Amino acid sequence: KPNEVVVHISLKAARKAAGIARGTLHSLRHTFISRAANNGTAIHLVSKWAGHSDLATTLKYLHVN
C-alpha cells in the first residue's frame, strides 16, 4: 500500500502543476485506451497493454471518436 500512496500523491501534484482540478488513475486508463485505439493501434494490442484477458473488457473502456 505505501507505493499506492506515493502514486496518488504524485498524481495529485501533477494535476495541480497542470492546472487540472480532477482526475484519477482510472480516468487516465480510459484516456490511454481510447487514444491508442483512436490513433490506429490494433484493439487486440491495446487490450494486451491494458492487461485484459477478454477483448470485451477493453471495449467497455473504449470511447471512439
PEMO-V766144 format. One record per backbone hydrogen bond with DSSP energy under -0.5 kcal/mol. CO is the residue of the C=O (numbers start at 1). NH is the residue of the N-H. Records with the same first field share a line. If there is no record, write none. Layout:
CO->NH + NH
This chain:
1->5
2->6
3->7
4->8
5->9
6->10
7->11
8->12
9->13
10->14
11->15
12->16
13->17
14->18
15->19 + 20
16->19
19->21
24->28
25->29
26->30
27->31
28->32
29->33
30->34
31->35
32->36
33->37
34->38
35->39
36->41
37->40
42->45 + 46
43->47
44->48
45->49
46->50
47->51 + 52
48->51
54->57 + 58
55->59
56->60
57->60 + 61
58->61 + 62
62->64
